């Protein structure tokens, strides 16, 4: 467990922000934030599996043309 560290809050436009010290940096470019009572919890977003990504795609409605699937030709080596 990493030790506690006091940080300063500041305003960034209309948002309140906090600079995350190097020893507490999260991997990736996104995080999930939630509030539990008076605690603010910030967690890294876990990467999605390919199946999770594919499950979110809508079906393709367009018709695809027939593709000829000829047998491979014989090649003399």
C-alpha positions as CSV (number, residue, x, y, z in Angstrom):
1,X,0.0,0.0,0.0
2,X,1.3,3.4,-1.0
3,X,1.6,6.0,1.8
4,X,-0.8,8.9,2.0
5,X,0.0,12.2,0.4
6,X,-1.6,15.5,0.9
7,X,-2.6,17.2,-2.4
8,X,-4.1,20.6,-3.4
9,X,-7.4,21.0,-5.1
10,X,-7.7,23.7,-7.8
11,X,-10.2,25.0,-10.3
12,X,-10.0,24.2,-14.0
13,X,-12.7,26.4,-15.5
14,X,-15.9,25.3,-13.8
15,X,-14.4,21.9,-12.6
16,X,-12.6,21.1,-9.5
17,X,-9.3,19.2,-10.2
18,X,-6.5,17.5,-8.4
19,X,-3.0,16.9,-9.7
20,X,-2.1,13.2,-9.2
21,X,1.4,12.7,-7.9
22,X,3.7,10.4,-9.9
23,X,3.6,7.6,-7.3
24,X,-0.2,7.4,-7.6
25,X,-0.4,7.7,-11.5
26,X,-2.9,5.4,-13.1
27,X,-2.2,3.5,-16.3
28,X,-4.0,4.3,-19.6
29,X,-5.9,7.4,-20.6
30,X,-9.2,6.9,-18.9
31,X,-10.4,6.3,-15.3
32,X,-13.7,5.6,-13.5
33,X,-14.7,8.0,-10.7
34,X,-17.3,7.3,-8.1
35,X,-18.3,8.6,-4.7
36,X,-18.8,6.3,-1.7
37,X,-20.0,8.4,1.3
38,X,-17.4,11.1,1.7
39,X,-14.8,9.2,-0.2
40,X,-14.0,9.9,-3.9
41,X,-12.6,6.8,-5.6
42,X,-10.7,6.9,-8.9
43,X,-9.8,3.7,-10.6
44,X,-8.2,2.9,-14.0
45,X,-10.5,1.6,-16.7
46,X,-9.8,-2.0,-17.4
47,X,-9.2,-2.8,-21.0
48,X,-12.1,-4.4,-22.9
49,X,-11.8,-7.8,-24.5
50,X,-12.4,-8.2,-28.2
51,X,-15.7,-10.0,-27.4
52,X,-17.0,-7.1,-25.3
53,X,-16.2,-4.7,-28.1
54,X,-17.8,-6.9,-30.8
55,X,-20.9,-7.4,-28.6
56,X,-21.6,-3.6,-28.7
57,X,-21.6,-3.5,-32.6
58,X,-24.9,-3.4,-34.4
59,X,-25.5,-5.9,-37.1
60,X,-24.6,-5.1,-40.7
61,X,-27.7,-4.6,-42.8
62,X,-26.2,-4.4,-46.3
63,X,-26.0,-7.2,-48.7
64,X,-22.6,-8.5,-49.7
65,X,-21.9,-9.8,-53.3
66,X,-21.1,-13.4,-53.9
67,X,-17.4,-14.2,-53.8
68,X,-16.1,-16.9,-56.2
69,X,-14.1,-19.4,-54.3
70,X,-12.2,-21.3,-56.9
71,X,-10.0,-24.3,-56.0
72,X,-6.3,-23.5,-55.8
73,X,-4.5,-24.2,-59.0
74,X,-1.7,-26.7,-59.2
75,X,1.8,-25.3,-59.3
76,X,4.9,-27.2,-60.4
77,X,7.9,-26.6,-58.2
